[in-house]
């Protein structure tokens, strides 16, 4: 944790972070999360979770490893094949990749739905405004007129015409209980998480072990690349992806990379 | 990072965290850091640094490994042998182990000195008050009438009769630049840090790769155990400790433990 403090906390705008800094991505991530906390978008605990993620990213080598790229391509194919894909947004996701999530939603024609662990009307509104500032035209999650079964009341709130009826959901940085409950609903779940041993990637059909700031733009890129693909080509991308292999490759990289 | 969110953020007092919870130490740590941020003791970045540390602790198995226990015994011996030992306190240390640092200072007759990366008069005062609430009678660092050489002005501030003239310093969760500058001043440095590859433990005479909430009470325990030891016994504890071996053992545990 010590190397951390050597980075100035006094950058006001992310443009001030030099792009050639060896820890550019990490600085950018911390800056966006800190801004998120200050704006009331991100819960204070999100800062802690992000720090935890950054340690795993450090061990991964802070790059998209080949198995993660394959997972991202499979994610894109799933989203393009879906009848009703939904991208779930929590406080960290909103702080880190608001514009990137809007772009992905556009590329695969998905809904954006806010879904918070620590849900308050103020945070819901702040995040909806933040997403709209980044180009979102429709934001779900505020109705909360349905419930995920087998999950305690507060965390179970979803929109009936959003996550509740979605067939494919992208749940980045999701907690294990909720990831499991969504999986039990029979949804195809794409989880983005830097710890391959977490419960969320373990239960996901597509575990993406990568930093969300790299993963989301890369899924979008694959989606654009596959935009004109036939259904059977998309299905073959989906089938070629091996989730166990991807989880093992990430774990191996974390071990050996150190 | 996902497992993280499954823990309620709504615990008001640490007594509410069940001691038999499998992640008790982690919950306690997060709770104290969050409280620290809310009280103005801990910088928001401290929450991130702590999250990063917690990932390494998870990989270590969340326990004091044998090489860390040896480092903690060597730290106790160094402190007992010192002419003028000083324990350095930053925002995370103050939030996590205020009472434990006061106890260690008592056990080895050391000074407590506040030394912040993001120094403001308000934070200095809040931390001094917090330490006094936890039993400290004297707190250094507010004078700031000396400078650590070869370090930029703001981070270099120390007390002339504190860290500046200390022979042995305990610097937990310290940034690499400052750890290096203190080492260059010829001080015997005891660093507590969960990442064995960080620059701070790499430059320290005694790198303690352990969670501070376990490390500090254990150093105190060793100090009490060694309180009546002769100088040559203390020196032999110091000499038996092998810093390279300790760093390697920690790295190996992080790798294999996963």
Interface residues (C-beta under 8 A of the other chain):
Chain A: X1 X2 X3 X4 X5 X6 X9 X30 X33 X34 X37 X38 X43 X44 X45 X47 X48 X49 X50 X51 X52 X53 X54 X55 X56 X58 X90 X117 X118 X173 X174 X175 X176 X177 X179 X191 X193 X194 X195 X197 X198 X199 X200 X201 X251 X254 X255 X258
Chain B: X1 X2 X3 X4 X5 X6 X9 X10 X30 X33 X34 X37 X38 X43 X44 X45 X47 X48 X49 X50 X51 X52 X53 X54 X55 X56 X58 X117 X118 X173 X174 X175 X176 X177 X179 X191 X193 X194 X195 X197 X198 X199 X200 X201 X251 X254 X255 X258
